[in-house]
C-alpha cells in the first residue's frame, strides 16, 4: 500500500468517525466498560491522533480519542480500530460506516482482532516507533525481556474480566495491558515492575518485558503517556478473590454440617476445612512483606528511595482521609429515612461514626514519632490483585486506584496501607458469600467470623515473619503501633468502600458500614 493510498483510507476512517456530529463515536464509547465518562455531559469528542497498524491486506489503526466535558474537563482514551464488513445487525464492534467506493465497509472496534495485538507486541519486541499526525508511538523492550520477545506470536487471546483496561495473552508466555485512559507522566504499573525486575530479587511479581508510550509533540505535556505494558505471563488458576470465595462457599455448604456431626467447635471446623488455605494466606503475608522490603531496598532511583515520615506527611494523609470521611457522612445523612433504617442507622449514628473516625485518624501521628519511612507501595491491594498459582500467589496490577492522578498514585506512603486493604478484602469475601445465601443461619455468620479471624492471623503471621520492627525501615517501633496504623488504613478503605456502594450497589451498604463500626470500636 502506497503512502497516498494509506493516507486516503486513514482520512476516510477519520471522516466517518466525525460524521453525524460524532454521535456514533460517542454512543460507542459510552457502551464500553473502560470508558470513565459515563453520565458526564460531553461537549466535544474528536480523534486527537491516529497511527497506522496495517500489515498485509488489513487496515488497522490505533487512535487517541479526546473527550471534553461540560466545565472544561478533558480526558483522552486509546482505541484500536479496523476496517471490515459489518457482520449482521447485532455486530457490537461496528462504529461508523466508511464512505468509499466499496460497499459494506465499516470502521469497527479492533479489541477482538488478534492481528492488531500482534502488531503492538511487535512494536515492543522490535523497539519500533510509529509517527502519527501530531505525535509518535514508541515501543521499548527492557533488556531482561528481549530474548523472550524474539519468539514469534502464534495466538493472541483477549481477556474479558477487566474494566478500566484491556489485557491480551500471547501464547501463554506474555501479556499486554492496553491502558485505555491516557495520562501524561510516568505510569506506576510499568515503573514499579521495572524497578522490581531490574533492581531487586523480588520474583513474586510478573517480570516487565516492555512498554509502548505516546509522545505528543504538539500538546503541553512534558512527559509521554504510557499506552501499553507488556509483562511475562504467569500461569494461574484465577485470582485470589475467586479462589477465596469458592472456598468459603464450600466451607458454608459442607463445614457446618460436618462440624456439627462431629461435635466440633467453629474453630475446629475452620482448622479442619481451611487449614491448607490458611497456609496459603500465610504465604501471601510473606509475599506482601517481601514486596515491601524490596520496594524499600534501594537508594536509587530517587523515586524509590525511602524517606522519613514527617508531621507534614501525617497532616496531609489525615486531611485526605478526613475529606473522604466528610463526603461519606454527608452522603449518609442524605439517605432517605427508610434507607438509613435498612442499614441500621438511627438518630445520631452518623455523627458518632464521624467523631470516632476522626479520633482513629489521629493514630497516624505514631508514624512521625518514630523513625518509620515512607516508600512506594502497591496502592490498590486486595484479593483481586493477586493471582493464585499452583502453590503460591503472584502480585499484579501496580497502577494504583485508576481514578486518582498519576502523581498521587506514585507518592510514597506507609506500606501498611496495603495490609489494611488486603484485610478489608478478607472481610468483604465473607460477606459476599453470605449475601449469596440469605437463608444462612446465625451459625453460618459465626463460622465466617471465625474464618476471617483465622485468615487475618495467618496473613499477619506471614507478614511479621519477614518484616519486623527495628529491621524494616517502613514499620513503626512496635507491633502494637503497627496494628494501630493498620486499623486506620482499614478504616479509610472501609469508608472508600462505603462511598462506592452508595453510588453503585446500595443494597451492599451494610458490609462496609458494619466494618466501620467494628473498626472504631476495636481496641
For each residue, the residues with C-beta under 8 A, 3 or more apart:
1: 5 6 54
2: 5 6
3: 6 7
4: 7 8
5: 1 2 8 9
6: 1 2 3 9 10 52 54
7: 3 4 10 11
8: 4 5 11 12
9: 5 6 12 13 59 83 100
10: 6 7 13 14 50 52 61
11: 7 8 14 15
12: 8 9 15 16 98 99 100
13: 9 10 16 17 50 59 61 81 83 98 107
14: 10 11 17 18 47 50
15: 11 12 18 19 99
16: 12 13 19 95 96 97 98 99 107
17: 13 14 22 24 25 47 63 95 96 107
18: 14 15 22 25 46 47
19: 15 16 22 24 96 99
20: 23 24 96
21:
22: 17 18 19 25 26 45 46
23: 20 26 27
24: 17 19 20 27 28 95 96
25: 17 18 22 28 29 45 65 95 96
26: 22 23 29 30 42 45
27: 23 24 30 31
28: 24 25 31 32 95 109
29: 25 26 32 35 37 45 65 67 77
30: 26 27 35 37 38
31: 27 28 35 92
32: 28 29 35
33: 162 163 164
34: 77 162 163 164 165 166 180 181
35: 29 30 31 32 38 77 180
36: 75 164 181 402 403
37: 29 30 40 42 67 69 75
38: 30 35
39:
40: 37 69 70 73
41: 69 70
42: 26 37 45 67 68 69 70
43: 68 69 70
44: 66 67 68
45: 22 25 26 29 42 65 66 67 68
46: 18 22 65 66
47: 14 17 18 50 63 64 65 66
48: 63 64 65 66 76 134 216
49: 63 64 132 133 134 135 214 216
50: 10 13 14 47 61 62 63 64 132 133
51: 61 62 63 130 131 132 137
52: 6 10 60 61 130
53: 60 61 62 80 116 119 120 130
54: 1 6 58 59 60
55: 58 60 115 119
56:
57:
58: 54 55 82 115
59: 9 13 54 82 83
60: 52 53 54 55 80 81 82 83 110 113 115 116 119
61: 10 13 50 51 52 53 80 81 82 110
62: 50 51 53 78 79 80 81 116 120 137 227
63: 17 47 48 49 50 51 78 79 81
64: 47 48 49 50 76 77 78 182 214
65: 25 29 45 46 47 48 76 77 78 79
66: 44 45 46 47 48 74 75 76
67: 29 37 42 44 45 74 75 76 77
68: 42 43 44 45 72 73 74
69: 37 40 41 42 43 72 73 74 75
70: 40 41 42 43
71:
72: 68 69
73: 40 68 69
74: 66 67 68 69
75: 36 37 66 67 69 181
76: 48 64 65 66 67 181 182 225
77: 29 34 35 64 65 67 180 181 182
78: 62 63 64 65 178 179 180 181 182 214 227
79: 62 63 65 109
80: 53 60 61 62 109 110 111 113 116 117 120 178
81: 13 60 61 62 63 95 107 108 109 110
82: 58 59 60 61 107 108 109 110 113 116
83: 9 13 59 60 98 105 106 107 108
84: 105 106 108
85: 104 105 106
86: 91 94 104 106 108
87: 91
88: 91
89:
90:
91: 86 87 88 94 108
92: 31 109
93: 108 109 110 111 112
94: 86 91 106 108 109
95: 16 17 24 25 28 81 106 107 108 109
96: 16 17 19 20 24 25 106 107
97: 16 105 106 107
98: 12 13 16 83 102 105 106 107
99: 12 15 16 19
100: 9 12 105
101:
102: 98 105
103:
104: 85 86
105: 83 84 85 97 98 100 102
106: 83 84 85 86 94 95 96 97 98
107: 13 16 17 81 82 83 95 96 97 98
108: 81 82 83 84 86 91 93 94 95
109: 28 79 80 81 82 92 93 94 95 112
110: 60 61 80 81 82 93 113 116
111: 80 93 158 166
112: 93 109 158
113: 60 80 82 110 116 117
114: 117 118 155 156 157
115: 55 58 60 118 119 156
116: 53 60 62 80 82 110 113 119 120
117: 80 113 114 120 121 156 158 168 170 176
118: 114 115 121 122 153 156 170
119: 53 55 60 115 116 122 123
120: 53 62 80 116 117 123 124 139 176 178 212 228
121: 117 118 124 125 149 153 156 170 174 176 230
122: 118 119 125 126 128 139 153
123: 119 120 126 128 130 137 139 212
124: 120 121 127 139 140 141 149 176 209 210 211 212 228 230
125: 121 122 139 141 146 149 150 210
126: 122 123 139
127: 124 139 140 141
128: 122 123 139
129: 136 137 138 139
130: 51 52 53 123 136 137
131: 51 136
132: 49 50 51 135 136 137
133: 49 50
134: 48 49 216 217 218 219
135: 49 132 214 215 216 217 218 219
136: 129 130 131 132 214 215 217
137: 51 62 123 129 130 132 212 213 214 227
138: 129 212 213 214 215 224
139: 120 122 123 124 125 126 127 128 129 210 211 212
140: 124 127 210 211 212 213
141: 124 125 127 145 146 149 209 210
142: 145 146 194 197 198 208 209 210
143: 146 198
144: 197 198 207 208 209
145: 141 142 148 149 207 208 209 210 230 232
146: 125 141 142 143 149 150
147: 150
148: 145 151 173 174 209 232
149: 121 124 125 141 145 146 174 209 210 230
150: 125 146 147
151: 148 171 173
152:
153: 118 121 122 156 170 171
154: 171
155: 114 170 171
156: 114 115 117 118 121 153 168 169 170
157: 114 168 169
158: 111 112 117 166 167 168
159: 162 166 167 168 169
160:
161:
162: 33 34 159 165 166 167
163: 33 34
164: 33 34 36 180 181 402
165: 34 162 177 178 179 180
166: 34 111 158 159 162 177 178 180
167: 158 159 162 175 176 177 178
168: 117 156 157 158 159 175 176 178
169: 156 157 159 172 174 175 233
170: 117 118 121 153 155 156 173 174 175 176 233
171: 151 153 154 155 174
172: 169 233 235
173: 148 151 170 232 233
174: 121 148 149 169 170 171 209 230 231 232 233
175: 167 168 169 170 206 230 231 232 233
176: 117 120 121 124 167 168 170 228 229 230 231
177: 165 166 167 189 228 229 230 231
178: 78 80 120 165 166 167 168 227 228
179: 78 165 182 187 189 226 227 228 229 399
180: 34 35 77 78 164 165 166
181: 34 36 75 76 77 78 164 402
182: 64 76 77 78 179 214 225 227
183: 187 225 226 405 406
184: 216 219 221 222 223 224 225
185: 221 223 225 406 407
186: 190 191 223 226 303 406 410
187: 179 183 190 191 225 226 229 399 406
188: 191 192 376 379 398 399 400 406 409 410
189: 177 179 192 193 226 229 397 398 399
190: 186 187 193 194 208 211 226 229
191: 186 187 188 194 195 303 398 410
192: 188 189 195 196 295 376 398
193: 189 190 196 197 205 206 207 208 229 231 398
194: 142 190 191 197 198 208
195: 191 192 198 199 200 295 298 301 303 304 376
196: 192 193 199 200 202 205 291 294 295
197: 142 144 193 194 200 205 207 208
198: 142 143 144 194 195 208
199: 195 196 297 298 304
200: 195 196 197 294 295 297 298
201: 294
202: 196 205 290 291 294
203:
204: 287 290 291 392 393 394 395
205: 193 196 197 202 291 394 395 396 398
206: 175 193 231 232 233 234 394 396
207: 144 145 193 197 231 232
208: 142 144 145 190 193 194 197 198 211 229 230 231 232
209: 124 141 142 144 145 148 149 174 230 231 232
210: 124 125 139 140 141 142 145 149 230
211: 124 139 140 190 208 226 227 228 229 230
212: 120 123 124 137 138 139 140 226 227 228 230
213: 137 138 140 224 225 226 227
214: 49 64 78 135 136 137 138 182 224 225 226 227
215: 135 136 138 224
216: 48 49 134 135 184 219 221 224 225
217: 134 135 136
218: 134 135
219: 134 135 184 216
220:
221: 184 185 216 224 225
222: 184
223: 184 185 186
224: 138 184 213 214 215 216 221
225: 76 182 183 184 185 187 213 214 216 221
226: 179 183 186 187 189 190 211 212 213 214 229
227: 62 78 137 178 179 182 211 212 213 214
228: 120 124 176 177 178 179 211 212
229: 176 177 179 187 189 190 193 208 211 226
230: 121 124 145 149 174 175 176 177 208 209 210 211 212
231: 174 175 176 177 193 206 207 208 209
232: 145 148 173 174 175 206 207 208 209
233: 169 170 172 173 174 175 206
234: 206 387 389 394 396
235: 172 389
236: 239 387 388 389 394
237: 243 388 389 390
238: 242 243 387 388
239: 236 242 243 383 384 385 386 387 388
240: 243 244 284 383 384 385 386 387 388 393 425
241: 244 245 382 383 384 425 429
242: 238 239 245 246
243: 237 238 239 240 246 247 383 388
244: 240 241 247 248 277 383 426 429
245: 241 242 248 249 429 432 433
246: 242 243 249 250
247: 243 244 250 251 274 277
248: 244 245 251 252 429 430 433 448 451
249: 245 246 252 253 433 436
250: 246 247 253 254 255 273
251: 247 248 254 255 269 270 273 274 447 451
252: 248 249 255 256 433 434 437 440 444 447 448
253: 249 250
254: 250 251 257 258 273
255: 250 251 252 258 259 269 270 272 273 447
256: 252 259 260 269 441 443 444 447
257: 254 260 261
258: 254 255 261 262 264 269 272 273
259: 255 256 262 263 264 265 266 268 269 272
260: 256 257 263 264
261: 257 258
262: 258 259 268
263: 259 260
264: 258 259 260 268 269 272
265: 259 268 269
266: 259 269 270 443 446 447 450
267: 270 271 450 454
268: 259 262 264 265 271 272
269: 251 255 256 258 259 264 265 266 272 273 447 450
270: 251 255 266 267 273 274 278 447 450 451 454
271: 267 268 274 275 278 454
272: 255 258 259 264 268 269 275
273: 250 251 254 255 258 269 270
274: 247 251 270 271 277 278 451 454 455
275: 271 272 278 279
276: 279 280
277: 244 247 274 280 281 455
278: 270 271 274 275 281 282 454 455 458
279: 275 276 282 283 458
280: 276 277 283 284 388 392 393
281: 277 278 284 285 455 458 459 462
282: 278 279 285 286 458 459 461 462
283: 279 280 286 287 392 393 462
284: 240 280 281 287 288 386 393 422 459 462
285: 281 282 288 289 458 459 460 461 462 463 464 465 466
286: 282 283 289 290 462 463 465 466
287: 204 283 284 290 291 392 393 395 462
288: 284 285 291 292 381 395 418 419 422 459 462 463
289: 285 286 292 293 462 463 464 465 466 467 472
290: 202 204 286 287 293 294 466
291: 196 202 204 205 287 288 294 295 378 395
292: 288 289 295 296 375 377 415 418 467 472 474
293: 289 290 296 297 466 467 472
294: 196 200 201 202 290 291 297
295: 192 195 196 200 291 292 304 375 376 377 415
296: 292 293 306 373 375 415 472 473 474
297: 199 200 293 294
298: 195 199 200 301 304 305
299: 305 306
300: 304 305
301: 195 298 304 305
302: 305
303: 186 191 195 376 410
304: 195 199 295 298 300 301 375 376
305: 298 299 300 301 302
306: 296 299 373 374 375 412 473 474
307: 373 374 375 412
308: 371 372 373 374
309: 313 314 367 368 372 373 374 414
310: 313 314 368
311: 314 315 365 368
312: 315 316
313: 309 310 316 317 367 368 374
314: 309 310 311 317 318 364 365 367 368
315: 311 312 318 319
316: 312 313 319 320
317: 313 314 320 321 364 413
318: 314 315 321 322 361 362 364
319: 315 316 322 323
320: 316 317 323 324
321: 317 318 324 325 357 361 488 492 495
322: 318 319 325 326 358 361
323: 319 320 326 327
324: 320 321 327 328 492 495 496 499
325: 321 322 328 329 354 357 358 361 495
326: 322 323 329 330 354
327: 323 324 330 331 499
328: 324 325 331 332 495 498 499 502
329: 325 326 332 333 350 351 353 354
330: 326 327 333 334
331: 327 328 334 335 499 502
332: 328 329 335 340 345 350 353 498 502
333: 329 330 350
334: 330 331
335: 331 332 339 340 345 502
336: 339 340
337: 340 341
338: 341 342
339: 335 336 342 343 506
340: 332 335 336 337 343 345 346
341: 337 338 344 345 346
342: 338 339 509 510
343: 339 340 509 510 513
344: 341 349 510 513
345: 332 335 340 341 349 350 513
346: 340 341 349
347:
348: 351 352
349: 344 345 346 352 353
350: 329 332 333 345 353 354
351: 329 348 354 355
352: 348 349 355 356
353: 329 332 349 350 356 357 516 517 520
354: 325 326 329 350 351 357 358
355: 351 352 358 359
356: 352 353 359 360 520 521
357: 321 325 353 354 360 361 491 495 516 520
358: 322 325 354 355 361 362
359: 355 356 362 520
360: 356 357 363 487 488 491 519 520
361: 318 321 322 325 357 358 364 488 491
362: 318 358 359 365
363: 360 366 484 485 487 488
364: 314 317 318 361 367 368 485 488
365: 311 314 362 368 369
366: 363 369 370 476 481 484 485
367: 309 313 314 364 370 372 414 476 485
368: 309 310 311 313 314 364 365 372
369: 365 366
370: 366 367 476 477 481
371: 308 473 477
372: 308 309 367 368 414 473 474 475 476 477
373: 296 306 307 308 309 473 474
374: 306 307 308 309 313 412 413 414 474
375: 292 295 296 304 306 307 412 413 415 473 474
376: 188 192 195 295 303 304 410 412 415
377: 292 295 381 412 413 415 417 418
378: 291 381 385 395 398 400 415 418 421
379: 188 398 399 400 401 409 418
380: 385 397 399 400 401 421
381: 288 377 378 385 417 418 419 421 422 425
382: 241 385 421 422 424 425 428
383: 239 240 241 243 244 386 422 425 426 429
384: 239 240 241 425
385: 239 240 378 380 381 382 395 396 397
386: 239 240 284 383 393 394 395 396
387: 234 236 238 239 240 393 394 396
388: 236 237 238 239 240 243 280 393
389: 234 235 236 237 392 393 394
390: 237
391:
392: 204 280 283 287 389
393: 204 240 280 283 284 287 386 387 388 389
394: 204 205 206 234 236 386 387 389
395: 204 205 287 288 291 378 385 386 398
396: 205 206 234 385 386 387
397: 189 380 385
398: 188 189 191 192 193 205 378 379 395
399: 179 187 188 189 379 380 402 409
400: 188 378 379 380 404 408 409 410
401: 379 380 404 409
402: 36 164 181 399
403: 36
404: 400 401 408 409
405: 183 408 409
406: 183 185 186 187 188 409 410
407: 185 410 411
408: 400 404 405 411
409: 188 379 399 400 401 404 405 406
410: 186 188 191 303 376 400 406 407
411: 407 408
412: 306 307 374 375 376 377
413: 317 374 375 377 417
414: 309 367 372 374 417 474 485 489
415: 292 295 296 375 376 377 378 418 419 474
416: 419 420 474 475 482 485 486 489
417: 377 381 413 414 420 421 489 492
418: 288 292 377 378 379 381 415 421 422
419: 288 381 415 416 422 423 460 463 486 489
420: 416 417 423 424 486 487 488 489 490 491 492 493
421: 378 380 381 382 417 418 424 425 489 493
422: 284 288 381 382 383 418 419 425 426 459
423: 419 420 426 427 456 459 486 490
424: 382 420 421 427 428 490 493 494 497 515
425: 240 241 381 382 383 384 421 422 428 429
426: 244 383 422 423 429 430 452 455 456 459
427: 423 424 430 431 452 511 515
428: 382 424 425 431 432 497 511
429: 241 244 245 248 383 425 426 432 433
430: 248 426 427 433 434 448 449 451 452
431: 427 428 434 435 448 511 514
432: 245 428 429 435 436 511
433: 245 248 249 252 429 430 436 437 448
434: 252 430 431 437 438 440 444 445 448
435: 431 432 438 508 511
436: 249 432 433
437: 252 433 434 440 444
438: 434 435
439:
440: 252 434 437 444 445
441: 256 444 445
442: 445 446
443: 256 266 446 447
444: 252 256 434 437 440 441 447 448
445: 434 440 441 442 448 449
446: 266 442 443 449 450
447: 251 252 255 256 266 269 270 443 444 450 451
448: 248 252 430 431 433 434 444 445 451 452
449: 430 445 446 452 453
450: 266 267 269 270 446 447 453 454
451: 248 251 270 274 430 447 448 454 455
452: 426 427 430 448 449 455 456
453: 449 450 456 457
454: 267 270 271 274 278 450 451 457 458
455: 274 277 278 281 426 451 452 458 459
456: 423 426 452 453 459 460
457: 453 454 460 461
458: 278 279 281 282 285 454 455 461 462
459: 281 282 284 285 288 422 423 426 455 456 462 463
460: 285 419 456 457 463 464
461: 282 285 457 458 464 465
462: 281 282 283 284 285 286 287 288 289 458 459 465 466
463: 285 286 288 289 419 459 460 466 467
464: 285 289 460 461 467 468 479
465: 285 286 289 461 462
466: 285 286 289 290 293 462 463
467: 289 292 293 463 464 471 472 474 475
468: 464 471 472 475
469: 472 475 476 477 478 479 481 482
470: 477
471: 467 468
472: 289 292 293 296 467 468 469 475
473: 296 306 371 372 373 375
474: 292 296 306 372 373 374 375 414 415 416 467
475: 372 416 467 468 469 472 482
476: 366 367 370 372 469 481 482 485
477: 370 371 372 469 470 481
478: 469 481 482
479: 464 469 482 483
480: 483 484
481: 366 370 469 476 477 478 484 485
482: 416 469 475 476 478 479 485 486
483: 479 480 486 487
484: 363 366 480 481 487 488
485: 363 364 366 367 414 416 476 481 482 488 489
486: 416 419 420 423 482 483 489 490
487: 360 363 420 483 484 490 491 519 522
488: 321 360 361 363 364 420 484 485 491 492
489: 414 416 417 419 420 421 485 486 492 493
490: 420 423 424 486 487 493 494 515 519
491: 357 360 361 420 487 488 494 495 516 519 520
492: 321 324 417 420 488 489 495 496
493: 420 421 424 489 490 496 497
494: 424 490 491 497 498 512 515 516 519
495: 321 324 325 328 357 491 492 498 499 512 516
496: 324 492 493 499 500
497: 424 428 493 494 500 501 511 512 515
498: 328 332 494 495 501 502 509 512 513 516
499: 324 327 328 331 495 496 502 503
500: 496 497 503 504 505
501: 497 498 504 505 506 508 509 511 512
502: 328 331 332 335 498 499 506 509
503: 499 500
504: 500 501
505: 500 501 508 509
506: 339 501 502 509
507:
508: 435 501 505 511 512
509: 342 343 498 501 502 505 506 512 513
510: 342 343 344 513 514
511: 427 428 431 432 435 497 501 508 514 515
512: 494 495 497 498 501 508 509 515 516
513: 343 344 345 498 509 510 516 517
514: 431 510 511 517 518
515: 424 427 490 494 497 511 512 518 519
516: 353 357 491 494 495 498 512 513 519 520
517: 353 513 514 520 521
518: 514 515 521 522
519: 360 487 490 491 494 515 516 522
520: 353 356 357 359 360 491 516 517
521: 356 517 518
522: 487 518 519
523:
